[in-house]
Amino acid sequence: MPDTRVTSGPAPRCAIIVCHPRVDSYCASLAHKARDVAKECGFTPVVRDLYSVGLDPVPHARDLALHEGGARPAPDVEQELQILGSPTAVILVYPIWFGSPPGLLKCYIERILGAGFGGPGTVPLPASARPQLLLTIATSGASTDWIDKKGIAASAGRLFGAYLAGALAIGTAEHVAIDNVVPTMPPKRGEDGLSLVEKRVKAALLHLWQVQEKGLDHWETLPSPTA
């Protein structure tokens, strides 16, 4: 793939949010792969491990007042938003538990992403300050066929990301699903998942560079890369 990175000006930021309680989890490995690809593509990656950053996961009345336009963000929310630093791309890495993303990720979306990226009731950020890409990467211990039959693949993956991108005024949403992630999975299975994430993240971020170079205000849905 040709290098389409922009070389002038500060590097755009790519926020990688991983939500898994084990630091040695497969989700963590996928997040590290996304971080490495972001660097390769000319982005400044900002990795946030939700189980180690120490944020209060419980929404408070002050958070509701913020959405109603009557308060500033809580100190921990402001600090986290400063750390994220207006990323151009946001990547969420999480397991599917009980048919949905982990509750801690939902709370982070409500308290942090919803507060800083033009959530309900807040003043919308200008288009130049909004993330342009949301990429969700979800793992599941079940098979794709099983979670498709239950409707989980959509509700916890594709539709979840698409709805979130629309609510936060993010230009587009892409989704990567990796199934059959269990402790006994063959090493080849794990390697294939890492390779898929590498290809999809690279395709999305390099395409994002191309869109910026062309001066577009949106970008097309990416074709699925060949394995």
C-alpha positions as CSV (number, residue, x, y, z in Angstrom):
1,M,0.0,0.0,0.0
2,P,1.5,3.4,-0.9
3,D,2.3,5.8,1.8
4,T,-0.3,8.6,1.8
5,R,0.7,10.3,5.1
6,V,0.7,14.1,5.3
7,T,4.1,15.2,6.4
8,S,3.5,18.9,7.3
9,G,1.9,20.1,10.6
10,P,1.3,18.2,13.8
11,A,0.5,14.5,13.6
12,P,-3.2,13.7,14.2
13,R,-4.1,11.8,17.3
14,C,-5.7,8.3,17.4
15,A,-7.4,7.4,20.7
16,I,-7.4,3.7,21.4
17,I,-9.8,2.8,24.2
18,V,-9.4,-0.8,25.5
19,C,-11.9,-2.2,28.0
20,H,-10.8,-5.5,29.6
21,P,-9.7,-6.2,33.2
22,R,-6.7,-8.3,32.3
23,V,-3.6,-6.5,31.0
24,D,-2.6,-9.7,29.2
25,S,-5.9,-10.3,27.5
26,Y,-6.4,-10.8,23.8
27,C,-8.2,-7.5,23.7
28,A,-5.0,-5.8,25.0
29,S,-3.0,-7.5,22.3
30,L,-5.4,-6.2,19.7
31,A,-5.2,-2.7,21.2
32,H,-1.4,-2.9,21.1
33,K,-1.5,-3.9,17.4
34,A,-3.8,-0.9,16.7
35,R,-1.4,1.4,18.5
36,D,1.6,0.1,16.4
37,V,-0.4,0.5,13.2
38,A,-1.4,4.0,14.1
39,K,2.2,5.0,14.6
40,E,3.2,3.4,11.3
41,C,0.4,5.5,9.6
42,G,1.7,8.7,11.0
43,F,-0.8,9.2,13.9
44,T,0.0,9.9,17.5
45,P,-1.7,7.0,19.4
46,V,-3.2,7.7,22.8
47,V,-4.0,4.4,24.6
48,R,-6.4,4.4,27.5
49,D,-6.9,1.2,29.5
50,L,-10.2,1.7,31.2
51,Y,-9.5,-0.6,34.1
52,S,-6.3,1.2,35.0
53,V,-6.9,4.9,34.4
54,G,-8.9,5.3,37.7
55,L,-11.9,7.2,36.4
56,D,-15.1,7.2,38.3
57,P,-17.4,5.1,36.2
58,V,-20.6,6.3,37.8
59,P,-22.6,9.1,36.1
60,H,-23.5,11.9,38.6
61,A,-26.0,14.7,38.6
62,R,-23.2,17.1,37.6
63,D,-22.8,15.0,34.4
64,L,-26.5,15.4,33.6
65,A,-26.2,19.2,34.3
66,L,-23.4,19.3,31.8
67,H,-25.6,17.7,29.1
68,E,-28.2,20.3,29.9
69,G,-25.8,23.1,29.4
70,G,-25.5,24.2,33.0
71,A,-22.1,23.1,34.3
72,R,-18.5,22.5,33.3
73,P,-17.3,18.9,33.2
74,A,-16.2,17.3,36.4
75,P,-12.4,17.5,37.0
76,D,-11.8,13.9,36.1
77,V,-13.7,14.3,32.9
78,E,-11.8,17.5,32.0
79,Q,-8.5,15.8,32.7
80,E,-9.4,12.8,30.5
81,L,-10.6,15.0,27.7
82,Q,-7.2,16.8,27.8
83,I,-5.4,13.5,27.6
84,L,-7.4,12.5,24.6
85,G,-6.6,15.8,22.9
86,S,-9.3,16.0,20.2
87,P,-8.4,12.8,18.3
88,T,-9.1,12.5,14.6
89,A,-9.8,8.7,15.0
90,V,-11.2,6.8,18.0
91,I,-10.8,3.0,18.2
92,L,-12.7,1.0,20.8
93,V,-11.5,-2.5,21.7
94,Y,-13.7,-4.6,23.9
95,P,-15.2,-8.1,24.5
96,I,-18.9,-8.9,24.1
97,W,-20.2,-9.9,27.5
98,F,-23.8,-11.0,28.1
99,G,-24.7,-9.7,24.6
100,S,-23.3,-6.2,25.0
101,P,-20.1,-4.2,25.5
102,P,-18.8,-4.1,29.1
103,G,-20.6,-1.6,31.4
104,L,-17.4,0.3,32.0
105,L,-17.1,1.1,28.3
106,K,-20.7,2.4,28.3
107,C,-19.9,4.6,31.3
108,Y,-16.8,6.0,29.6
109,I,-18.8,6.8,26.5
110,E,-21.5,8.6,28.6
111,R,-19.1,10.5,30.9
112,I,-16.2,11.2,28.5
113,L,-17.0,10.8,24.9
114,G,-20.5,12.2,25.3
115,A,-19.2,15.2,27.2
116,G,-16.3,16.1,24.9
117,F,-17.6,15.3,21.5
118,G,-20.9,17.1,21.2
119,G,-23.2,14.7,23.1
120,P,-26.9,15.3,23.8
121,G,-27.5,18.8,25.1
122,T,-23.9,20.1,24.7
123,V,-22.7,22.6,22.2
124,P,-21.7,20.7,19.1
125,L,-18.0,20.8,18.3
126,P,-17.0,22.4,15.0
127,A,-16.5,19.8,12.2
128,S,-12.7,20.4,12.3
129,A,-12.6,19.4,16.0
130,R,-14.7,16.2,15.7
131,P,-13.2,12.7,15.3
132,Q,-13.7,11.6,11.7
133,L,-13.5,7.9,12.3
134,L,-14.9,5.5,14.9
135,L,-13.6,1.9,14.6
136,T,-15.0,-0.7,17.0
137,I,-13.2,-4.0,17.5
138,A,-15.2,-6.6,19.4
139,T,-14.2,-10.1,20.5
140,S,-16.6,-12.9,21.3
141,G,-16.2,-16.4,22.7
142,A,-19.1,-17.6,20.5
143,S,-19.1,-18.1,16.8
144,T,-20.2,-15.5,14.3
145,D,-23.1,-17.7,13.2
146,W,-24.4,-17.9,16.8
147,I,-24.1,-14.2,17.6
148,D,-25.7,-13.4,14.3
149,K,-28.7,-15.6,15.1
150,K,-29.1,-13.9,18.5
151,G,-28.7,-10.4,16.9
152,I,-25.7,-9.7,19.1
153,A,-23.3,-9.1,16.2
154,A,-25.4,-6.0,15.3
155,S,-26.4,-4.7,18.7
156,A,-23.0,-5.0,20.3
157,G,-21.0,-4.4,17.1
158,R,-22.0,-2.8,13.8
159,L,-25.2,-1.0,15.0
160,F,-23.6,-0.1,18.3
161,G,-20.7,1.6,16.5
162,A,-22.9,3.2,13.8
163,Y,-25.3,4.6,16.4
164,L,-22.5,5.9,18.5
165,A,-20.8,7.6,15.6
166,G,-24.1,9.3,14.6
167,A,-24.8,10.5,18.1
168,L,-21.3,11.9,18.5
169,A,-21.2,13.4,15.0
170,I,-18.3,11.3,13.9
171,G,-18.0,11.0,10.1
172,T,-18.1,7.2,9.8
173,A,-18.1,4.0,11.7
174,E,-16.2,0.8,10.8
175,H,-16.4,-2.5,12.7
176,V,-14.2,-5.6,13.1
177,A,-15.6,-8.7,14.7
178,I,-13.3,-11.5,16.0
179,D,-15.2,-14.6,17.2
180,N,-14.3,-17.8,18.9
181,V,-11.9,-16.1,21.3
182,V,-11.4,-18.6,24.1
183,P,-8.4,-19.7,26.2
184,T,-8.0,-22.9,24.2
185,M,-8.1,-21.3,20.7
186,P,-5.2,-22.3,18.4
187,P,-2.3,-19.9,18.1
188,K,-3.1,-19.5,14.4
189,R,-6.6,-18.2,15.4
190,G,-5.1,-15.5,17.5
191,E,-2.5,-14.6,14.8
192,D,-5.3,-14.3,12.2
193,G,-7.2,-11.9,14.4
194,L,-4.2,-9.7,14.9
195,S,-3.5,-9.7,11.2
196,L,-7.1,-8.7,10.5
197,V,-7.0,-5.8,12.9
198,E,-3.7,-4.7,11.4
199,K,-5.2,-4.7,7.9
200,R,-8.4,-3.0,8.9
201,V,-6.8,-0.3,11.0
202,K,-4.2,0.5,8.4
203,A,-6.8,0.7,5.6
204,A,-9.0,3.0,7.7
205,L,-6.3,5.4,8.9
206,L,-4.6,5.7,5.5
207,H,-7.9,6.3,3.9
208,L,-8.5,9.0,6.4
209,W,-5.3,10.7,5.3
210,Q,-6.5,10.6,1.7
211,V,-9.8,12.2,2.7
212,Q,-8.0,15.0,4.5
213,E,-5.7,15.6,1.5
214,K,-8.8,15.9,-0.8
215,G,-10.5,18.3,1.5
216,L,-13.7,16.2,1.8
217,D,-16.2,16.7,4.6
218,H,-16.9,12.9,4.8
219,W,-15.6,9.7,3.4
220,E,-17.1,6.6,1.8
221,T,-17.6,3.3,3.5
222,L,-14.4,1.3,3.2
223,P,-14.4,-1.8,1.1
224,S,-13.6,-4.9,3.1
225,P,-9.9,-5.7,2.6
226,T,-9.1,-9.1,1.3
227,A,-7.7,-11.5,3.9
